[in-house]
Amino acid sequence: MFGLGTPEIIGILVLLLLLFGAKRLPELARGLGQGIREFRKSVKEISQDATDSESGSDRRSGPSTKSPG
């Protein structure tokens, strides 16, 4: 995981605890989790829309339904 071992991760967590405090850290983690969840939801919707539009364009490439007049 990016060359980070257990001691480095513990050091980063201690540094975060010192910078933000014990009360603020859970709020930051919650906000980060919500942001990641929203990002994944958006990516899923975009990929689904792209798949739907690709399959929709296949249907449109068939015979035209326009009237000749």
N, C-alpha and C positions, 0 to 999 in steps of 0.2 A: 504494500500500500504506500506508494511514493517513497519508499526507502525509510519509512518511519517505523521505529521499533517501539516496544513498550515504554522504555524510559523517556523517549521523546514525547510520546503521547501524554504520559503522566505529567511531564514538565509543562506542556502546553495547557493542560487542564488546570494545573496549579497557577500558572500565569493568568489564565482567564479568571480564576477564582479571586486572585488578588486584584485584578483590574476592575472587575465588575461587582464583586461581592456575592455573598451567598443568596441574597434576596433577589438580585437582578438576573443571575445566571439561569434559573428555570424559565423566566420570562423570555430571555433571549433564545433559549433552546426551543421553546414552544413556538415562537415567531418563526424561527428557522424551519421547523417542521412544517408549519402551515405554508410557508413559502415554497418549500420543496413539493408538498402535496399539490398546491395550485399549479406549479410548473408542470408536473407530471400530467395533471388533468388537461392542461392546455395542449401539451404535446400529443396526448392521446386523441383529443378532439381534432387537432389539425391533421394528424395522420389519417384519422377516420374520414374527415372531409375530403382529403386528397384521394383516398381509396374510392369514396363514393363518386367523386367527380370523374375519376378514370373510368369507372364502370358505367357512368352515365354518358360519357362521350362515346363509348362503344355502341350504346343503343342509338345515339343520335347519328352515327355514321351510316345507318341503314338507309333504306329508301325514303325519299322525301315525302312528307305528307302535305306539301303545299299544293294548292290548286293551281292549274295551269293558267288561270285567267287573271 
